[in-house]
Amino acid sequence: MKSGKLIHKNTPPKGGWGVFFLIFLFGTLGIRAQATFDYFYLEAEKCRLQEDYSSAMDLYRHCLDINPEAPEALYNMGLLHLYLRADSLGTAFIRRACERDANNPYYLETLGALYLNKRDAESAIPVLEKMASLQTRRSDILSQLVSLYSTVGDTDKAIGALNRIELLEGPSPQISVEKFRLYKEKEQLDSAFMQLQALCDESPHDMNLRIVVGSQYLQAGDTVRALEFYDEVRRQEPTNTNLQLAMMDYYRDCGKDDRYNYMRDSLLYHPDSPLQLQVLLLKSYIADVQRDSTYAPQLCAAFDTLLARPQQNPEVLIMKAAYQLYSKQPKEALCQTMRQVLEVDPGNETALRELLQYYAEQNDGKGVEDISRRGLNYHPEEIAYAYYLGMALAEQKKLKDAAEVLQQGLRVRTEDVHPHLVSNVFGVLGDIYYQQQKEQEAFAAYDSALVYKDDNIMCLNNYAYYLSLKGEQLDRAEEMSYRTIRQEPDNITYLDTYAWILFMKQDYTHARTYMDKVVNPGRTDEELLADKQLMGNLIEHAGDIYANCGEPETALRLWRLAKQKGDDTCTPLLRKKIKRKKYIK
């Protein structure tokens, strides 16, 4: 047997059994830690999907206690903080996730979007460059880089990003024009116009492209080169509308105003000119007027000439209305134009709304009713038309019809209708029900109105007043009424309501304090009778309050004045109060 040390195949590694045991122990602990992490991470995901965000955050935090470098936990913690509006903290977590997993495109895309939303171009650029290196076929990332590099003034890199897009997608007019713009920024005009020339060479039969190139030369001040391109197009397509518009710009830039005006009017008034061309030319007229108001008569003549023809489309009329608004012409003139719009397009919402607002401001009930009916006919889901029609019918005492219109409006309203408008509809419906002596339905409608707008001031006032007349829920009525006078402390209707509620609660002294702001007994009889705001019922209320404050002479004087108002707003008991010279309940 050969001499030497005998080595057994199961001899422990160098360092002895202790080292072997430590390696085994740490490996086992690592496996257990990962298993524990996975368990809590999955539980956190469950909570997040169930929208239990508080528990999810606690679990993600526990995951990070186990493994502070886990990118998935960092990322989801970031998303939760963003959801909770903790933007800075959320961004920090997502940035750490990207540092731990630098090749994860989802993490990078989220971080990039955060920087873009903050308009932080400097931070966004390296993130998007990393994304572009990982997802080499995504030209949208490169397009974003073009914009970012332009923002920070790095024109060379912006052009480089465009070149990368061109490698992916091939040449295109958009890329060439953008490169032209960037080279112009660098004042490298030769390189800039080489882009446009190459573009023309690639599309030799595209005349509109040559017009674009000519226009770029025109903007650069090279009128000679611009005209060369325009002449080339004229030889091929002499009736090209875009060419004629470009020539208008050429004449204007060259100071040939007569030629410019002649060409514009020739195009504008030609019977075969398409509508969109007419609109474009009218916009140029309006722009001239905005620069120099002496052009206004020419613009008005242009509208008159065009509108003298039969109209199949409301566009020109709408432009005229827009100009009338801009030039602050009388409302009547604007509304006349809007009525013409409805003759061409009966369901035009712009005209309907403008006319509805006008008639409402004029307190023209017939006008409001007419436009509201038209609006409901073409747009039954628009609750505003039901609201105004309901009010118009209620003013005519057509209470049943008004209620039906409002109920239908509430049934078919769209989901995006403003809650304040819904509140107003319920409030008017409550007023109508009360006039129909349907008190329970009225109070239910008021309650609904306050659900949609808890400070609906007219609803609060009417609800409070009607409760006080019944002598019910006076504390609630007082609270609602007090909210109205806090909003409008000088409104005599709201002050009267509050004073009357205090009167019903037998708090006569305070009632008189507020009522004096409505009907000041220090004013002469002539002044009180001449005050058109003071209705007979308000003066009668003041007399009732003074009678219960122990001042019968003042009360009698006020009752007599209330009777002289003769506006049919007083109670049937007024005559008895005057005859007996005392308050009658």
ZITA-V812749 format. One record per pair of residues at least 24 apart in sequence whose C-alpha atoms are under 6 Angstrom apart, sorted by sequence separation. I is the first residue (numbers start at 1). GAP is how many residues later the second one is. D is the distance in Angstrom with one decimal. If there is no record, write none. Layout:
{{I/GAP/D} {I/GAP/D}}
//
This chain:
{{37/26/5.5} {71/26/4.4} {139/26/5.7} {207/26/5.7} {383/26/5.1} {423/26/4.0} {492/26/5.3} {536/26/4.4} {121/27/5.7} {314/27/5.6} {365/27/5.6} {457/27/5.6} {71/29/5.8} {423/29/5.2} {536/29/5.5} {383/30/5.6} {423/30/5.8} {347/31/5.5} {381/31/5.3} {381/32/4.9} {427/32/5.4} {465/32/5.7} {537/32/5.3} {419/33/5.3} {420/33/5.7} {468/33/5.7} {536/33/5.7} {537/33/4.5} {536/34/5.7} {387/38/5.7}}
//
